Amino acid sequence: MGSLNGVEHPQLPAGARPADDQAKCLEVDTTQQTMAQMDRGEAEDFNFENNPNGDENKANAAPPAVEVGKPFPKRGTVVENPDDSTSTVDEQEQEGIDGVITPHSHLPKPEPPPGLAPTSPDEPVKENGFSGIRADLLGRSKSLTETFATVDIGKFFKERSNSLSAIAKRLSQIGDFKNESDGEEGSESESSFKEEEKKKNESNCDSVVDVSEYNISGLRVVVRLKSGGEDGIKGRISFFSRSNCRDCSAVRSFFKQRGLRFVEINVDVYPQREKELIERTGNSQVPKIFFNEKLFGGLVALNSLRNSGELEGKLKEMLGKPCPGDAPATPVYGFDDPEEEEEAAEEEIVGMARVLRQKLPIEDRLMRMKIVRNCFSGAQMVEVLIQHLDCGRKKAVEIGKQLARKHFIHHVFGENDFEDGNHLYRFLEHEPYIPRCYNFRGTTNDSSPKPAVVVGRKMYKIMSAILESYASDDRSHVDYDGISKSEEFRRYVNLVEDLQRVDPLGLSPDEKTAFFLNLYNAMVIHAVIRVGSPEGVTDRRSFYSDFQYIVGGSPYSLNAIKNGILRSNRRSPYSLIKPFSSGDKRLEVAVDRVNPTIHFGLCNGTKSSPTVRFFTAQGLEAELRSAAREFFQRGGIEVDLETRTVHLSRTMKWFGGDFGQEKEIVKWVMNYLEGSKAGLVTHLLSDGAALHIVYQNYDWSLNS
């Protein structure tokens, strides 16, 4: 006799059970197998919500019955119990059941699930407790459940919240490192911070150990320790300056060499600040240095204090406290000075152009077998003017001519200024070359046209201020990134919009040369910032031809300025055509005579080109000669006595027609050489032997 759950049964052969207890025994087997799986951590947790005994008896409650021949129920599914009650499988990850419950031999065999068939009707497969189920199908089904694991969303957010908590903890430790660390990483950060501070105090370093870095997973925190500044200086050094002022440059260099931070207020860039300078000092002379709100003096006062050895004490005395509100204000980025009042006659022309834009029928038309876009006829404009002004036809035509001279409108083929009739005209903003012009920023410049000499003078002052702040002392290296973020460059970009309607024909020869030299150098800086430095031959061709400005109603590229205007419409190297064709109105702007020294005043942004500089009309000739001497001193010429060879810049070869024949070039260069090199060249030319001329390789890399 044996017992099962306290009930005695007669002995049966091994593996045999009473027929009436087979179902119950099967339930016991299922329970035992489930308990074993739970011990291994494989079985599901059951939800015994219908257990009448409450929580205390949950452990003793029987699991839901499993139908013979079917897999163990998945989590979240509802199964039926013998007493018609239901039980839900808990939501929890399960690795799966190792096998399927095998029915007793005396019990009927289960039917295979739909979709599964035996390998052959004669030889059913008996694997994993199923009769007629293909093992490969069962294996494939099992592998899918193992491969495609369900994403645990709660676990994901829990890990993320832990990471954020760690970051917040680190930040709190950085803000107040005296607090106790809650984590191991925080304590290490705190201890390293204290050790660093201790070393700093012991060594009395002023600038070496002033930054602590904390590397957190996914975040990098840099803490700059608050201190009194350079040598205990808490205030602000400000000084008023002007462009191309030697004393101002000396003050600027002094502060930079000493590592002192300062605020420069250039009254040429910020003309409205000149009134403040006069109010604070009584005159407009520069430089004027302020320590906080107190006027210190100029370069003389700075030199005398430095020579006496009292500079350090004076700085600590006058700058030992934070800067008050009545000190000279720091220039603010993005704010323009108010425009000066314009003449009534100019305002009338501008207002008339705005009216015409609204009332004229602007459309595409066919003329000379060509489609002319965005145009109107002269007769249509005259009619609009007559109706708007209630004037005669003659006066309307005169107003049209004024608009054409001010470059508000152009003839579509450039044949005349303005005439009444069927001639077609278009507004400047509708010209086909506008998309390539970088001083036209999508909106029409309706300000009154300004004289070219006034715009050129402002451009000279702003660009000179940019070089003083963002170029090396010898101007051989330019900080293009710093320029692009500066207030000076922002004002320059606004200023060059005024070039759209200037009249360059009103400039004198020297004014014209200086104007276009400065414009070329400024455009190169603008082009490098906007389109980048050219890398190959194709890029260089696009760089010098496609980057354009509108000047006086016409497009000007770097190539057009250099070869068309400054070289009097001569071909560029390796080009078969001239920049301007016959009949081009820009020919009227070109200089009458080529000055070879312009090649040493033009900087194309490369290391082999001359250094960047800007010129004045009054001192143009002297400034160009100085530029040529500097160019040859920096390596523009090398002399080798042993091989009787003169190495010249490749620029002299490309533009040899501007200098003359090779021997004439050497003689011309001698006028700009220092004494030692000039003597060597004179010796080679005078002994009658052959002289070899070799041209140096050109370095196209950016001068940054």
Summary of the structure (lengths in Angstrom):
residues: 704
radius of gyration: 44.3
end to end distance: 101.7
largest distance: 137.8
contacts: 1872
relative contact order: 0.04
helix: 45%
strand: 13%
